[in-house]
Amino acid sequence: MSDRKLTITYNDRVVRQFMLATVVWGAVGMLVGVLIASQLNFWRLNFNLPWLTFGRLRPLHTNAVIFAFVGNMMFAGVYYSTQRLLKARLASDFLSSLHFWAWQAIIVAAAITLPLGFTRGKEYAELIWPINIAVALIWVVFAINFFWTLAKRNEPSLYVAIWFYIATIITVAMLYIVNHLSIPTSLLHSYPVFGGVQDALVQWWYGHNAVAFFLTTPILGIMYYFLPKAAERPVYSYRLSVIHFWSLVFVYIWAGPHHLLNTALPNWLQALGMTFSLMLWAPSWGGMLNGLLTLRGAWHKLRTDPVLKFYAAAVTFYGMATFEGPLLSIKSVNALAHYSDWIIGHVHAGALGWNGFMAAGMIYWLLPKLWNKPLYSTALANLHFWIGTVGILLYVAAMWTSGITQGLMLNATTEGGTVLAYPNFLDTLNAIRLMMLMRVIGGGLYLTGFLLLAYNVIRTISGAQAVDGRVDVYVDDLKSAERPLGVFGTFLNPPVVFSALGVLFACVWMFGGPALQIVGLFGTAICAILAVAHFATRGTRWAGWYERLLVSAAPFTVLTFVAVAAGGLIQIVPTVVVNKAQNMEERIAKPYTPLELAGRDIYVREGCYNCHSQMIRTMVPDVLRYGDYSRLGESLYDHPYQWGSRRTGPDLARVGGKYNAAWHFVHMADPRNTSPGSNMPNYPWLYNNHTDVAALYGKINVMRALGVPYPPLSAALVTEEVELQAKTIVEELKAAQQLTSSDREIVALIAYLQRLGKYEKVVRSAAVTP
Amino acid sequence: MTPPDSAHKSTLPGEDPLRPHSFDGIQEYDKRLPNWWLLTFYATIVFWIGYWLYMQQSGLSVGDGKKIDEHMARVEAVKLAANAALDDPSLWKMSRNPVFTSAGKATFDTICASCHNVALTGGIGPNLVDATWIHGSKPTDLLKVVNEGVLVKGMPAWGPVLGTKKVSEAIAYVLSHHTPPAELSLSDK
């Protein structure tokens, strides 16, 4: 050893802060979850209050659990493990503190704005634009803090956990920024720049990969650090880490369109979404295998150690959810499961099982180290584990049963497949009442377990002295046997060249014309054969290159970015830049009238998309139930798109004109007036609130800037049009003995609902060629 | 290189060697990838290639839109056939449904074409694609003519021979060469 010794004290203060925030926001997020699950059973729990209705609280639940609970947990785990894996204190105490406090401020802002109805109307991307900017900025702060630490590291080589953190940071930044591009209409409201199918595609590119790169990759990194630490066993396989890391980050990005199967999304995108989801199965299981097999030789410790129990169960749930995901991405399975509770069960197996249990294991393991005091009660931690496990199983089993039951009922036909077996949607809702109740019980048990953790945390740290970790570094160790890669070495080497050529040829095969297809297919095959042959004969060169890549942080980051960016570019760019006329399928929406636009904004504000889709799939039962299947052109001008992802209530794509205005008027006051057995909340405030007509002029200007063909309208003309259309509706209501005045929100909402499903025919020859 | 800090590491006897480097005390084996895992991965890749070739490039698979259109046409056909009362709108509707018109063409070509020509332009019998109707232009008028015949002019009564289904299909085929009156909106199902 050298004489020169550095003693490094880690910044564990920020780890403690993030960890405690995890406990607080976890409890809040889960509590809101139990509340909204209860609202589905007992509609009175919506309390007739706007800020307590399901449509506004469900985004609060999802955002709280994803960004507040898992977000804080991720930051705690990343900061703790990164410092130790790099043998370096976090680069900046200021940035660390800023990261922590600003993130909490963002969460508080979200928790206030979402119940008040300030939303962008896109799932897991609901936060309004000023908060979006704050999130993006703080993410950049996180990135700077992380990569700066990376630059100052006293450990030349990057451990697999760090690979996953790098992938997380760059990919989330890319996804978040693109999906949140908006044009503000006011300080609190904006319209997304993408509309219709483009918005749908970008949204699920983001939504699916929020699961991938916010809920999966950082947690895999955390697993790679904390699991072998707790098990005191070596990681099972380094080469499995290499293969599953690169295949995971490359393949994951392509799978987004599996959220849009059987919809109006072009078939080639659906085919990509389905096949890449299936190809994701093995890479995901690579992570599970490396987790579970690392426990070899430590299984006996599970009997006594709650931490390992949580990890083993978490990794198992991860394996279960990542098997279920590809299964659900098969188009025919998806036809049954999509829009149903099965999907809710699937995500909760991941969120409660994988994320929640990884968090619990990490917290129980960290507590004694960060406060230098034994855990207050191992027995309570064990109890937490068992209550939580039973809770998850109840929850997930209930949702499987519910989803499959309702899916089968909705898709059932009789009389030779010509008539729906259950034409009344409410029959299918009331068939799953018991399962919805089981979900509340399962979720309640899980929350109880989490509260035990909170209690354990409080008792452990009360009176304890916080301690920061230290490490001695010998300067000799800083030298690596490997030389970092330069630009040339980063790109011109067998693994990268073969991968790039393979992907290139595969794309030529998939998207080329008839002649190019053959070239592409042969090229891909030859590439694969050459790569295998090269690897078989000169495999050590591949391994040697990778060892060098591991001491080259910047090249590693660049290659990771290339791998994650490829899929998105290939899927989204053609859809975004392609001439809009090509997206129309013979039908095109007319721009909403000002009043309809106001109504649409109310629809978005109340979060109707949380229970109602606007997308009739290319499936017989869908068409029989809701009318002709949806075409792309019909939602062309929808900023944001409102295709939805769950049908707790029926699809609304063609509800316009199905009922008269009076039906909607009576229905929104209390849905049980017209639909006995419904669990939809009442919306009494829509009958008192005044429609925000003043904002419409600005909103229409933004819409026009986004390419919606509004004719020139002055502010006065907008007001005039609104009044004219509102008066007609009020008259129609009056004729049916329903009295209201034309300035109320309910009138605007009815105007919008009655408009749904109306379109103009497009003569093909008139479509502009690109 | 850091010496492996093996304070809490114990390799099982007969285990593979560990990688030389350790990270904060974490060591790694370098075990072979499990064969079943690799096979799963390869199988899904092969599936992707096969699926793409079949769905996107073979020409054997029609798009979702076309598929559902055909399926809904069949559903409508069953419904219409079950509908005993054949009125003008339903006959017009049938005339826009390929299930009916293709069946009707088969009937027409074997039975009717001998007098009316496969192109429906007439011969022994009158032209069926021009604007002139001798016995009334409504679909139900045609139905009456075909079912009961116009015996004085040589048109047989086909109803008893062909049955309602085939007759209505043949009429649908004839009507498919004409435009429905404006007040009937058929295009949107």
Interface residues (C-beta under 8 A of the other chain):
Chain A: S81 R84 L85 K87 E155 S157 Y159 V160 Y225 P228 K229 E232 R233 P234 V235 Y236 S237 Y238 R239 L240 S241 I243 S247 N262 N267 W268 Q270 A271 M274 T275 F276 L278 M279 W281 A282 P283 W285 G286 L289 L293 R296 G297 P326 E415 G416 G417 T418 D477 S480 A481 M510 Q517 E585 T618 M619 V620 V623 L624 D628 Y629
Chain B: M1 T2 H8 K9 S10 T11 L12 L18 R19 H21 F23 D24 G25 I26 Q27 E28 Y29 D30 K31 R32 L33 P34 W37 L38 T40 F41 T44 I45 F47 W48 Y51 W52 M55 Q56 Q57 G63 D64 G65 K67 I68 H71 M72 V75 V78 K79 D188 K189
